[in-house]
Amino acid sequence: MSNRRVWGVMFWLAGMAVPLCAAAATLPPNWQILPSSPDLVEDRLPAALRTPQLGKDGKRLPRVQMVVDVPFAQVLPVVQSALKPMGTLTGELSSNQVSRIDQGWGDVLMARRPELVREYLRQYELPQLQQYVSDGALLDSEIPGRMARLERNFRFEGRGERMPALQHAFNYWIGSAEQRLGAMGRSKSTIHVRVTQLDAVMGRPATAITLWRNDDWPNPGGGIVGQLRALADANIFSSGPQARIQRNSVPQPVFTPLFEALSALPGAGLRIGADASDWIAPPAPMTAIIEPQLQAPDADAAIIKANRVLRIERVGAYKTFDADGMQVLADGSALLVQNYPFTVMRWSPADGDTPRTLWTSPQPSVTRWMLAADVRGQVVHLLADGQVMRYDSAHPALVAHPLAFDQKGVLGDSYVRYIHDGNGVPLAYRRDYTGQRDTFKLWAPSQTAAENGARWDYALRFAAPRQHVMRGNLPGNAQVKPVQWDGPMANVWIEDVFGLTELDGSSGRVLRVLPLPRRYGGADTQDNIGMTQWTPEPFGSVNGRWIAVGFVLKDGEQRNPGMHVVDMDSGKVRHSLTLPGQDSLKVAAGSPDGRLLALGNAGGGRAAVVWNLDSGRSLTLQADRGNCSELQQVQWSPDGERLWGRCVDALVQWDLPPAWQSRRG
C-alpha cells in the first residue's frame, strides 16, 4: 500500500473516532454527519476542505433542502447571518410568478393541489383524447384510464403558465461565497445557498433553504503522466483523465451553523430533505395492477430427445449452405431460405444432406423477406426481391409475381415490413410517422395471379390512427406490433403499450382493447404498461382463440422471459409461461389445434418446452450440441405430430407422444 493511501486510511479512521458535532443529535432519524472520505485524501483535496459532511442512510449528499414555517422576510437575514463567517456572500433578491417556480417545488405544489392538475387536464388533454375517440384511435372507455395516468405522471415544468391560480408572485434569493485555496490558488470552493418563498406551495407562510458547496481542484492523475498512461492503455473510447476534479457536498462547518440558526426560529417546524421530492408523499399502489403469476416448466416433466434430420455440413471454414428460414410442408419436406447469397432450397428425406436449389436471387442479399405456408402446409409464399413467389408442393415449381402498390414509394421502402394473412399470402405494413398523425398502414393484395410473371397488385386497406396515441412519454417500445395468426381472421390485432387492440379489418378503427399484465422490467405498483423486445413477435391461434405476447420480467437480478397467453374472448390471461433465468426468449410456436405452445431457448440442452394450455403441464425437449448447437426457429408439422427445429448447423425433429400431438380438425 502506498504511503499516500496509508495516510488516507489513517485520516479516515481518525475522523471516525472524533465525536460527532452537537447538531447531529438533533438530526432526524437516518441522517448523520459522516467523516471525510479517505478517497478525497487520495485525490489530494486541499486539507482545508477535508471536513465531515452531511449524509443520509450512510451516503453523503450533494445538497440539502430545509423548510421552515416562517415567512421569507424573516428567514433571509437569518440565513445570511449564519453563513457570514464562511466568507462574503454575494447574492440577488428576485421575484417571479409562481408558475415559474423551480421544477422540484412546482411538482410539490401540484401534488398538494391535485384539483389544479385535474382542471389543467380537463382543459388541455381531454379534448385531444375525445378527438382520438372520434378518429377511431381510442375507445371512450379508455379515457378515464388515460386521464388517471396523465395525472399520476404530471410534471409541473412548462405547465404553470396555463394555470390562472399561479399567476401571483413569490420571492427568492440566490447567494454564493467563493474561496481560493493552495499556494497558487489553483483550488476553488464555492458555497451556494438559495432561499425560496413557499407560501403558495405549502398553503401557509413557509420558506425553503437549499445549501451545498462545490469544490474544484487539480486532478493528481490528470497531468502529462496521466495522459501518457491513458494513451498506453490504448482505449479509443476514453478521452483520458480529466484535468480537474469537482464534487458537491454539504460540509458540516457550513451546514451546522445554518441548521442551528433555523431550528432556533420560533415556530420553525424545521424539516430536512435531500431534495424537493421528499415533500411529496409516495403514491398509494394502484389496485388495478395485478402482477402476473409466472408458470415455469414442470420439474418432473418427461423429456423427449431430438432426432437430427438434416445436418448442415462444414467444409473447412465454411458451411455447405445456411438455413436462415424454414417452412415445413405437409409431405414431410421443407423449404429453406439462405440469406447470402439469397437462395431458396427444398429438402426432403430422400435428398440426404443436400437440399435442391429452386431459385437464387440476382441480388446477393435481400434485406426484407417473408416465408409462410397455408394452413394445410401445401402452398408456400415467399416475398423477396420485389416479388412474390408461390410454391405448391403438389406441383413443385416456383411461380414468380412482381409486386405493385397503389402508392409510390412503398416498394423498396426500408421501413415496410411483412406478415401474412393467416393462409400464407403476404401483407405489407408500415408504422408511418409522416404528416400530422402517426398511423399503422396495412396493404393487402387487390389482385392475385396464377400465371408466372403476372403482377400482384397491393392496395392500402387502412391507415389506423392507433399508432398516434402511443406518442408521449410511454415506457418501452412505442411501435405497435401486428399479431400474426395461423389462420384467416376478419379483423387485425396489434400489440401496443396499453395491451392488445382489435382493429376493424376494413377501416382500422379500434374495436376492443384487452389490458395486459406487466411485460418488462421489475414490479411497479403505479404502472404496468409497455412492451418488451427480445421475444418473438405476438402471434395468435385461430382454433385456440388465444394470443401469445412476449415478456421479459425481472425478479431481482434474474430475468424471466416468456409469453402471456391471452384468451381473446374473455380478455383474461390463461397462462404466463416462462423459461426462468434466460436473458431472452428466442423462439415460440403454437400447435395447429391451439392446444399446445412451445417456447425455446437459444442454446442446446433443454432446447424447448411444450405446454398443454388445457392442463398447464409441460414437456421438455432436449437437443445435444451435436444435433443442434443453437436453436433459431421452431415450427409444428402441419399434421401436428412433430415439432421441427431449425438450428445453426442442422434441422431437427421431436417425435411427440400421442397425448402431446395436435388434434386433427
VOGU-3710 file (C-alpha; in Angstrom, 3 decimals, decimal comma):
1> msnrrvwgvm> 0,000/0,000/0,000  1,398/3,449/-0,921  2,312/5,945/1,809  -0,373/8,255/0,474  -3,026/5,529/0,803  -1,818/4,672/4,353  -2,127/8,289/5,445  -5,565/8,451/3,809  -6,837/5,452/5,751  -5,352/6,789/8,984
11> fwlagmavpl> -7,041/10,140/8,411  -10,370/8,413/7,795  -10,036/6,245/10,915  -9,170/9,302/12,949  -12,277/11,007/11,644  -14,391/8,033/12,705  -13,039/8,314/16,221  -13,875/12,019/16,595  -17,219/12,581/18,379  -19,866/13,922/16,010
21> caaaatlppn> -20,940/17,526/16,285  -23,622/18,519/18,750  -26,086/19,374/15,977  -26,062/15,750/14,807  -28,056/14,776/17,884  -30,960/16,899/16,660  -30,939/15,491/13,149  -33,917/13,366/12,087  -33,541/9,574/12,083  -31,290/8,150/9,338
31> wqilpsspdl> -29,439/11,474/8,963  -25,794/11,681/10,040  -22,654/13,779/9,932  -20,147/11,486/8,196  -16,347/11,718/8,456  -14,386/12,860/5,437  -13,796/10,109/2,884  -10,235/8,679/2,565  -10,686/8,792/-1,210  -10,624/12,590/-1,017
41> vedrlpaalr> -7,201/12,435/0,633  -6,012/10,170/-2,175  -7,344/12,679/-4,709  -5,354/15,463/-2,967  -8,327/17,538/-1,923  -6,910/20,555/-0,047  -6,727/19,859/3,680  -8,948/22,851/4,479  -11,818/21,144/2,629  -11,462/17,682/4,184
51> tpqlgkdgkr> -14,372/18,182/6,542  -17,169/15,907/7,778  -20,248/16,022/5,567  -23,990/15,635/5,894  -25,327/12,240/4,895  -28,485/10,177/4,901  -28,580/6,401/5,382  -24,774/6,404/5,339  -24,497/8,166/1,955  -23,098/11,655/1,516
61> lprvqmvvdv> -25,452/14,176/-0,025  -24,586/16,603/-2,824  -27,038/19,180/-1,404  -29,728/19,565/1,238  -33,173/21,166/1,404  -34,534/22,686/4,621  -38,059/24,043/5,054  -39,307/26,217/7,933  -42,806/27,523/8,649  -41,537/31,088/8,861
71> pfaqvlpvvq> -42,117/33,968/6,400  -39,435/34,577/3,779  -38,652/38,102/5,051  -37,736/36,722/8,494  -35,711/33,762/7,205  -33,443/35,545/4,712  -31,465/37,652/7,226  -31,016/34,622/9,477  -29,511/32,651/6,575  -27,191/35,496/5,606
81> salkpmgtlt> -26,034/35,982/9,197  -25,410/32,257/9,828  -23,274/31,934/6,695  -21,378/35,206/7,056  -18,362/33,544/8,780  -17,954/31,348/5,679  -16,998/34,331/3,519  -18,534/37,282/1,756  -21,883/36,226/0,339  -22,879/37,916/-2,887
91> gelssnqvsr> -26,469/37,462/-3,916  -29,527/38,908/-5,561  -33,101/39,238/-4,359  -35,637/38,493/-7,106  -39,285/37,688/-7,617  -41,254/35,792/-10,241  -44,645/34,266/-10,842  -45,402/31,031/-9,009  -45,995/29,483/-12,435  -42,214/29,704/-12,919
101> idqgwgdvlm> -41,067/28,286/-9,621  -38,363/25,604/-9,681  -39,416/22,274/-11,175  -38,998/20,400/-7,889  -41,160/22,747/-5,814  -43,601/23,017/-8,699  -44,111/19,252/-8,526  -44,671/19,556/-4,763  -47,262/22,248/-5,447  -49,081/20,016/-7,951
111> arrpelvrey> -49,051/17,094/-5,507  -50,651/19,311/-2,844  -53,136/20,861/-5,271  -54,466/17,937/-7,363  -57,530/19,988/-8,340  -55,225/22,264/-10,382  -53,844/19,239/-12,236  -57,317/17,855/-12,970  -58,542/21,215/-14,251  -55,477/21,539/-16,479
121> lrqyelpqlq> -56,018/18,051/-17,916  -59,724/18,723/-18,400  -58,966/21,834/-20,432  -55,894/20,775/-22,415  -55,767/16,972/-22,605  -59,363/15,730/-22,515  -60,388/17,394/-25,830  -57,499/15,640/-27,585  -58,490/12,260/-26,148  -62,090/12,825/-27,216
131> qyvsdgalld> -60,852/13,619/-30,718  -58,920/10,330/-30,716  -62,183/8,545/-29,961  -63,873/10,283/-32,911  -60,940/9,302/-35,148  -61,166/5,628/-34,136  -57,772/5,666/-32,392  -59,113/5,242/-28,866  -62,136/3,784/-27,116  -64,283/6,040/-24,975
141> seipgrmarl> -63,826/3,539/-22,139  -60,053/4,151/-22,252  -60,317/7,856/-21,448  -60,604/7,520/-17,619  -57,505/5,352/-17,506  -55,576/7,712/-19,773  -56,606/10,718/-17,687  -55,601/8,944/-14,461  -52,199/8,090/-15,918  -51,679/11,676/-17,094
151> ernfrfegrg> -52,493/12,866/-13,578  -50,082/10,377/-11,960  -47,235/11,404/-14,259  -47,987/15,124/-14,374  -44,873/17,302/-14,280  -45,031/20,983/-13,441  -42,391/22,195/-15,874  -43,888/24,232/-18,737  -47,470/23,804/-17,481  -47,832/26,547/-14,852
161> ermpalqhaf> -48,238/29,353/-17,386  -51,668/27,934/-18,243  -52,856/27,921/-14,617  -54,518/31,217/-13,571  -54,221/30,296/-9,888  -50,418/30,510/-10,143  -50,022/33,982/-11,593  -49,129/35,750/-8,319  -45,543/36,422/-7,252  -43,065/34,704/-4,938
171> nywigsaeqr> -39,635/35,894/-3,741  -36,291/34,137/-3,833  -32,652/34,949/-3,104  -29,583/33,248/-4,572  -26,190/33,784/-2,968  -22,675/32,377/-3,085  -19,260/32,793/-1,481  -16,042/31,734/-3,229  -12,679/30,861/-1,670  -9,359/30,166/-3,400
181> lgamgrskst> -7,016/27,633/-1,785  -3,429/26,489/-2,133  -0,215/28,410/-2,620  -1,115/29,273/-6,195  -4,877/29,409/-5,693  -5,476/26,545/-8,108  -8,217/25,025/-5,926  -11,605/26,662/-5,520  -14,503/26,169/-3,114  -17,882/27,873/-3,572
191> ihvrvtqlda> -20,751/27,839/-1,073  -24,179/28,103/-2,729  -27,442/28,913/-0,982  -30,922/29,527/-2,320  -33,817/30,871/-0,231  -37,295/30,416/-1,770  -40,683/31,636/-0,590  -43,027/28,630/-0,463  -46,275/30,220/0,744  -48,126/29,238/-2,457
201> vmgrpatait> -46,680/25,716/-2,362  -47,443/24,905/1,288  -50,632/26,941/1,648  -49,157/28,849/4,601  -46,061/31,013/5,290  -43,061/28,772/4,560  -39,531/29,146/3,245  -37,111/26,659/1,647  -33,337/26,883/2,033  -31,143/24,925/-0,392
211> lwrnddwpnp> -27,469/24,564/0,589  -24,401/22,974/-0,968  -20,711/23,544/-1,568  -18,893/22,944/-4,851  -15,199/22,043/-4,650  -12,912/22,194/-7,699  -9,235/21,151/-7,593  -6,484/19,773/-9,889  -6,652/16,049/-10,616  -3,402/14,430/-9,426
221> gggivgqlra> -3,747/11,859/-12,222  -4,751/14,344/-14,904  -1,372/15,753/-15,787  1,014/14,759/-18,547  1,881/11,455/-16,843  -1,791/10,549/-16,527  -2,435/11,383/-20,168  0,518/9,239/-21,253  -0,796/6,337/-19,177  -4,184/6,705/-20,839
231> ladanifssg> -2,529/6,567/-24,252  -0,617/3,467/-23,201  -3,916/1,785/-22,325  -4,951/2,284/-25,983  -8,597/2,766/-25,075  -10,034/4,585/-28,092  -13,302/5,212/-26,246  -11,636/7,151/-23,413  -10,620/10,807/-23,576  -8,183/10,224/-20,717
241> pqariqrnsv> -8,325/11,572/-17,157  -9,908/14,973/-16,561  -7,556/17,795/-15,637  -9,695/18,792/-12,639  -11,977/17,124/-10,098  -15,306/18,543/-8,949  -17,743/17,457/-6,276  -20,797/18,821/-4,486  -21,289/18,205/-0,771  -22,877/19,629/2,377
251> pqpvftplfe> -19,890/20,217/4,732  -20,557/20,123/8,466  -18,903/23,539/9,159  -21,305/25,164/6,679  -24,399/23,135/7,492  -24,335/23,135/11,305  -24,476/26,924/11,910  -27,328/27,327/9,463  -29,215/24,284/10,767  -28,955/25,528/14,358
261> alsalpgagl> -29,970/29,085/13,440  -33,063/27,896/11,554  -34,011/25,471/14,343  -33,955/28,357/16,819  -36,572/30,383/14,929  -39,883/30,498/16,856  -42,391/28,098/15,294  -39,864/26,994/12,672  -41,000/23,364/12,485  -37,775/22,666/10,575
271> rigadasdwi> -37,906/19,742/8,113  -34,951/18,459/6,162  -34,748/16,568/2,864  -32,361/15,551/0,102  -34,418/17,450/-2,486  -37,908/18,850/-3,016  -39,354/15,441/-3,890  -39,030/14,469/-0,204  -42,063/16,681/0,395  -44,220/14,576/-1,955
281> appapmtaii> -45,961/11,668/-0,266  -45,391/8,332/-2,049  -48,435/7,371/-4,105  -50,628/4,528/-2,953  -50,365/1,354/-5,064  -52,925/1,124/-7,848  -55,495/-1,558/-7,128  -55,947/-2,186/-10,865  -52,395/-3,519/-11,232  -52,245/-7,299/-10,840
291> epqlqapdad> -48,851/-8,979/-11,001  -48,566/-11,915/-13,422  -48,282/-15,386/-11,907  -45,343/-16,915/-13,746  -45,532/-20,585/-14,657  -42,176/-22,345/-15,056  -41,685/-25,760/-16,684  -42,599/-28,820/-14,623  -39,564/-30,031/-12,673  -40,568/-33,667/-13,296
301> aaiikanrvl> -41,609/-33,225/-16,937  -40,988/-36,049/-19,388  -38,001/-35,499/-21,691  -38,047/-36,031/-25,459  -34,750/-36,046/-27,348  -34,353/-34,612/-30,811  -33,685/-36,569/-33,989  -31,421/-34,820/-36,454  -32,960/-34,960/-39,923  -30,577/-32,695/-41,855
311> riervgaykt> -27,008/-31,841/-40,984  -25,539/-28,633/-42,381  -22,002/-29,730/-43,109  -18,979/-27,558/-42,552  -16,228/-27,841/-45,141  -13,090/-26,168/-43,834  -14,043/-22,725/-42,534  -17,311/-22,614/-44,493  -20,643/-24,389/-44,306  -22,067/-26,046/-47,373
321> fdadgmqvla> -25,143/-23,811/-47,013  -27,015/-21,783/-44,401  -30,611/-22,186/-43,295  -31,854/-18,701/-42,363  -35,534/-19,596/-42,742  -37,649/-22,776/-42,742  -41,156/-23,736/-43,766  -42,263/-27,308/-43,078  -44,584/-28,846/-45,700  -47,328/-31,436/-45,369
331> dgsallvqny> -45,352/-34,070/-47,296  -42,515/-34,067/-44,730  -40,211/-31,864/-46,787  -39,145/-28,298/-46,010  -38,387/-25,135/-47,906  -35,234/-23,382/-46,736  -34,030/-19,842/-47,336  -30,365/-18,910/-47,342  -29,888/-15,188/-46,883  -26,456/-14,808/-48,546
341> pftvmrwspa> -26,357/-15,430/-51,383  -30,153/-15,313/-51,271  -31,294/-18,799/-52,281  -34,491/-20,824/-51,983  -33,978/-24,571/-51,433  -36,183/-27,605/-50,913  -35,170/-30,529/-48,757  -36,856/-33,909/-48,413  -35,646/-37,063/-46,612  -34,765/-38,607/-49,972
351> dgdtprtlwt> -32,250/-35,816/-50,626  -29,821/-36,847/-47,898  -27,833/-33,849/-46,662  -28,029/-31,817/-49,881  -31,137/-29,659/-50,444  -32,081/-28,859/-54,018  -31,809/-25,235/-55,133  -35,064/-23,812/-56,522  -34,093/-20,187/-57,087  -31,198/-17,791/-56,486
361> spqpsvtrwm> -31,713/-14,046/-56,424  -29,688/-11,934/-58,847  -29,025/-9,756/-55,793  -26,573/-11,390/-53,361  -28,573/-10,264/-50,326  -32,233/-9,402/-49,694  -32,867/-7,212/-46,654  -36,607/-7,862/-46,308  -38,254/-11,203/-46,982  -41,019/-13,457/-45,655
371> laadvrgqvv> -41,732/-17,181/-45,960  -45,120/-18,650/-44,978  -47,456/-21,535/-45,860  -51,198/-22,038/-45,910  -52,897/-23,914/-43,090  -52,558/-27,218/-44,960  -48,799/-26,845/-45,355  -49,108/-27,263/-49,108  -48,874/-23,814/-50,730  -45,981/-21,569/-49,715
381> hlladgqvmr> -45,433/-17,896/-50,488  -42,035/-16,239/-50,432  -41,859/-12,471/-50,661  -38,394/-11,271/-51,624  -36,622/-9,015/-54,070  -39,748/-7,074/-55,085  -41,810/-10,111/-55,969  -43,983/-12,853/-54,525  -43,013/-16,426/-55,342  -45,581/-19,189/-54,970
391> ydsahpalva> -44,696/-22,847/-54,419  -47,274/-25,642/-54,488  -45,931/-28,963/-53,193  -48,478/-30,753/-55,396  -46,890/-29,127/-58,471  -43,354/-28,351/-57,267  -42,181/-25,247/-59,098  -41,671/-21,622/-58,134  -44,022/-19,178/-59,831  -42,968/-15,520/-59,536
401> hplafdqkgv> -45,182/-12,428/-59,491  -43,785/-8,864/-59,431  -45,278/-6,625/-56,737  -47,099/-3,370/-57,464  -48,518/-0,940/-54,879  -51,215/1,671/-55,271  -48,884/4,295/-53,745  -45,463/5,329/-54,943  -42,509/4,671/-52,681  -43,925/1,673/-50,827
411> lgdsyvryih> -41,971/-0,948/-52,756  -38,386/-0,788/-51,598  -39,168/1,330/-48,540  -36,825/0,044/-45,847  -39,462/0,719/-43,157  -42,072/-1,564/-44,741  -42,429/-4,950/-43,034  -44,423/-8,066/-43,968  -46,696/-10,548/-42,242  -49,131/-12,987/-43,859
421> dgngvplayr> -52,921/-13,167/-43,853  -53,078/-16,414/-41,861  -53,019/-18,501/-45,009  -49,529/-17,638/-46,225  -50,374/-14,691/-48,504  -48,087/-11,707/-47,721  -49,435/-8,447/-46,312  -47,340/-5,276/-46,066  -47,401/-2,851/-43,145  -45,604/0,289/-42,081
431> rdytgqrdtf> -45,556/2,407/-38,924  -45,833/5,805/-40,561  -44,665/8,935/-38,738  -45,039/11,387/-41,605  -47,677/14,111/-41,601  -49,595/15,373/-38,593  -50,842/11,972/-37,429  -48,908/8,733/-36,908  -50,606/5,707/-38,443  -50,279/1,967/-38,778
441> klwapsqtaa> -50,723/1,282/-42,508  -51,664/-2,105/-43,909  -51,626/-3,131/-47,579  -53,320/-6,292/-48,898  -53,489/-7,856/-52,380  -56,215/-6,306/-54,505  -55,437/-8,735/-57,312  -53,528/-12,018/-57,273  -52,413/-14,014/-60,247  -51,636/-17,630/-61,045
451> engarwdyal> -49,566/-17,352/-64,216  -45,818/-16,975/-63,881  -44,790/-13,344/-64,332  -48,293/-11,917/-63,810  -48,391/-8,925/-61,472  -49,753/-8,879/-57,926  -51,370/-5,563/-57,053  -51,453/-4,309/-53,468  -53,828/-1,621/-52,210  -53,914/0,232/-48,910
461> rfaaprqhvm> -56,509/-1,453/-46,678  -56,388/1,145/-43,906  -54,192/3,695/-42,107  -55,098/3,078/-38,468  -54,532/6,111/-36,197  -53,955/3,913/-33,136  -50,198/4,406/-33,582  -50,663/8,120/-32,859  -51,879/7,587/-29,286  -48,538/5,903/-28,494
471> rgnlpgnaqv> -46,892/9,324/-28,640  -45,565/10,861/-25,439  -43,539/9,641/-22,503  -44,524/5,982/-22,597  -42,340/3,131/-21,305  -40,743/0,578/-23,592  -41,142/0,372/-27,339  -43,969/2,597/-28,621  -44,245/0,973/-32,066  -47,349/-1,156/-32,421
481> kpvqwdgpma> -46,800/-4,791/-33,439  -49,221/-6,742/-35,619  -50,342/-10,138/-34,325  -49,525/-12,989/-36,709  -52,369/-15,550/-36,975  -52,179/-19,182/-38,031  -55,413/-18,902/-39,998  -57,598/-16,266/-41,662  -59,090/-13,558/-39,410  -61,566/-10,873/-40,431
491> nvwiedvfgl> -60,052/-8,204/-38,188  -56,495/-7,180/-37,385  -54,990/-7,377/-33,909  -51,987/-5,398/-32,725  -49,930/-5,278/-29,558  -49,290/-1,782/-28,226  -48,043/-0,330/-24,958  -51,552/-0,470/-23,443  -52,333/-4,095/-24,336  -53,885/-5,973/-27,255
501> teldgssgrv> -56,058/-3,957/-29,615  -58,522/-5,291/-32,180  -58,836/-3,115/-35,289  -61,660/-3,222/-37,792  -60,296/-5,146/-40,775  -61,534/-2,612/-43,324  -61,283/0,771/-41,563  -58,576/0,268/-38,922  -60,790/1,765/-36,191  -60,352/0,418/-32,652
511> lrvlplprry> -62,964/-2,177/-31,694  -61,594/-3,672/-28,461  -58,632/-3,212/-26,120  -57,508/-6,019/-23,804  -55,231/-4,826/-20,955  -52,152/-6,953/-20,307  -50,046/-7,670/-17,218  -46,531/-6,322/-16,917  -44,388/-7,218/-19,907  -40,947/-5,916/-18,982
521> ggadtqdnig> -38,734/-4,971/-16,060  -39,398/-5,161/-12,346  -42,680/-4,798/-10,498  -44,200/-1,304/-10,497  -47,189/-0,569/-8,291  -48,017/2,547/-10,336  -47,769/1,485/-13,969  -47,641/-1,816/-15,846  -47,925/-0,685/-19,456  -45,213/-1,038/-22,083
531> mtqwtpepfg> -43,887/-3,659/-24,478  -40,647/-5,617/-24,439  -38,096/-6,660/-27,015  -36,012/-9,865/-27,042  -39,035/-12,137/-27,534  -40,910/-13,472/-30,586  -43,424/-11,120/-32,178  -47,012/-11,640/-30,927  -48,967/-14,449/-32,594  -52,401/-15,945/-32,263
541> svngrwiavg> -54,222/-19,255/-32,647  -57,486/-19,219/-34,591  -58,532/-22,610/-33,237  -57,308/-21,981/-29,700  -58,802/-18,473/-29,554  -55,741/-17,045/-27,814  -52,930/-14,583/-28,461  -49,371/-15,041/-27,136  -47,498/-11,866/-26,153  -43,847/-11,804/-25,080
551> fvlkdgeqrn> -42,431/-10,526/-21,805  -39,047/-10,225/-20,088  -39,644/-9,691/-16,366  -37,078/-9,195/-13,627  -37,014/-10,812/-10,208  -34,064/-9,109/-8,545  -31,176/-9,654/-10,935  -32,799/-12,667/-12,624  -34,514/-12,186/-15,956  -37,574/-14,301/-16,722
561> pgmhvvdmds> -38,571/-14,251/-20,399  -41,777/-15,844/-21,609  -45,216/-15,224/-23,076  -48,614/-14,272/-21,720  -51,356/-16,419/-23,300  -54,454/-14,210/-23,504  -57,975/-15,512/-24,109  -59,261/-13,330/-26,934  -62,917/-13,804/-25,963  -62,758/-13,059/-22,232
571> gkvrhsltlp> -59,616/-10,917/-22,342  -58,182/-12,816/-19,368  -54,660/-14,231/-19,182  -54,782/-18,020/-19,277  -51,073/-18,557/-18,583  -47,834/-16,565/-18,136  -45,339/-19,183/-19,287  -41,646/-18,566/-18,599  -38,216/-20,066/-19,077  -36,605/-18,541/-15,969
581> gqdslkvaag> -33,008/-17,412/-15,863  -32,655/-16,770/-19,601  -31,765/-13,323/-20,959  -34,354/-13,549/-23,726  -36,833/-15,839/-25,409  -35,572/-16,964/-28,790  -38,431/-18,890/-30,417  -42,066/-19,899/-29,904  -44,820/-21,683/-31,859  -48,411/-22,797/-31,284
591> spdgrllalg> -49,800/-26,131/-32,431  -52,345/-26,242/-35,291  -55,215/-27,026/-32,913  -54,170/-24,257/-30,483  -53,931/-26,696/-27,567  -50,131/-26,683/-27,235  -47,499/-23,954/-27,110  -43,724/-24,391/-27,445  -41,151/-21,906/-26,121  -37,486/-22,371/-26,970
601> nagggraavv> -34,047/-21,322/-25,772  -31,169/-20,316/-27,991  -28,710/-22,961/-26,813  -28,674/-26,742/-26,556  -29,596/-28,866/-23,552  -33,205/-28,068/-22,718  -33,873/-26,635/-26,156  -37,613/-26,082/-25,762  -40,591/-26,670/-23,512  -44,084/-27,577/-24,738
611> wnldsgrslt> -47,047/-26,614/-22,567  -50,516/-28,096/-22,704  -52,682/-24,975/-22,402  -55,640/-27,007/-21,135  -53,892/-28,751/-18,251  -50,956/-26,401/-17,704  -48,491/-29,335/-17,712  -45,273/-29,252/-19,723  -42,962/-31,497/-21,720  -39,201/-30,898/-22,082
621> lqadrgncse> -37,475/-31,149/-25,462  -33,740/-31,803/-25,470  -31,134/-31,367/-28,174  -27,461/-32,026/-27,560  -24,959/-29,762/-29,243  -24,064/-32,487/-31,680  -27,598/-32,273/-33,046  -28,409/-28,601/-32,527  -25,826/-26,043/-31,391  -28,218/-23,082/-31,405
631> lqqvqwspdg> -31,981/-23,150/-31,888  -33,194/-20,450/-34,298  -36,791/-21,457/-35,088  -39,450/-23,963/-34,045  -42,404/-24,984/-36,178  -45,097/-27,641/-35,964  -45,581/-30,084/-38,770  -48,952/-29,461/-40,479  -50,330/-32,722/-39,049  -49,268/-31,658/-35,536
641> erlwgrcvda> -47,416/-34,897/-34,788  -43,881/-33,421/-34,697  -42,093/-30,274/-33,746  -39,314/-29,132/-36,053  -36,340/-27,054/-35,016  -34,037/-25,015/-37,237  -30,563/-24,784/-35,743  -27,386/-23,111/-36,927  -25,994/-26,419/-38,118  -28,974/-28,758/-38,579
651> lvqwdlppaw> -32,693/-29,334/-38,829  -34,060/-31,468/-36,011  -37,368/-33,140/-35,183  -39,021/-34,131/-31,949  -41,441/-37,038/-32,362  -44,109/-36,211/-29,801  -46,076/-38,745/-27,718  -49,731/-39,116/-28,803  -51,025/-37,059/-25,859  -48,752/-34,190/-26,916
661> qsrrg> -49,693/-34,153/-30,577  -52,031/-31,596/-32,117  -55,510/-32,963/-32,609  -56,767/-33,197/-36,164  -59,690/-30,984/-37,121
//
